[in-house]
């Protein structure tokens, strides 16, 4: 599902599905997409990571 995050037509649906999955692999796919997406797709990936509220998505210096 991670490769769909770079498809402009399917990225939103892929992000929506990954956001709701409790699996660490879903968060990993979103973090990996940070390196391969640009523009609006990148903004969407960042928003999805924020929605998941995973500690692994935040650098250690910003964790509380």
LINVENVEN-V520436 format. One record per residue. N is the residue number from 1. RES is the residue in one letter. OMEGA is omega as a letter, one per 20 degrees, with the letter a starting at -180 (999 if undefined). D_CENTER is the distance of its C-alpha to the mean C-alpha in whole Angstrom. Layout:
N_RES_OMEGA_D_CENTER, N_RES_OMEGA_D_CENTER
//
This chain:
1_X_a_11, 2_X_a_9, 3_X_r_11, 4_X_a_11, 5_X_r_8, 6_X_r_11, 7_X_a_14, 8_X_a_14, 9_X_a_16, 10_X_a_14, 11_X_a_10, 12_X_r_11, 13_X_r_12, 14_X_r_9, 15_X_r_6, 16_X_r_9, 17_X_a_10, 18_X_r_7, 19_X_a_7, 20_X_a_11, 21_X_r_11, 22_X_a_13, 23_X_r_12, 24_X_r_11, 25_X_r_11, 26_X_r_8, 27_X_r_6, 28_X_r_8, 29_X_r_6, 30_X_r_3, 31_X_r_5, 32_X_a_8, 33_X_r_6, 34_X_a_7, 35_X_a_11, 36_X_a_11, 37_X_r_10, 38_X_r_13, 39_X_a_14, 40_X_r_13, 41_X_r_10, 42_X_r_9, 43_X_r_9, 44_X_r_8, 45_X_r_4, 46_X_r_6, 47_X_r_7, 48_X_r_5, 49_X_r_5, 50_X_r_8, 51_X_a_9, 52_X_r_8, 53_X_r_11, 54_X_r_10, 55_X_a_13, 56_X_a_12, 57_X_a_9, 58_X_r_12, 59_X_a_15, 60_X_a_18, 61_X_a_20, 62_X_a_18, 63_X_r_18, 64_X_999_21
//
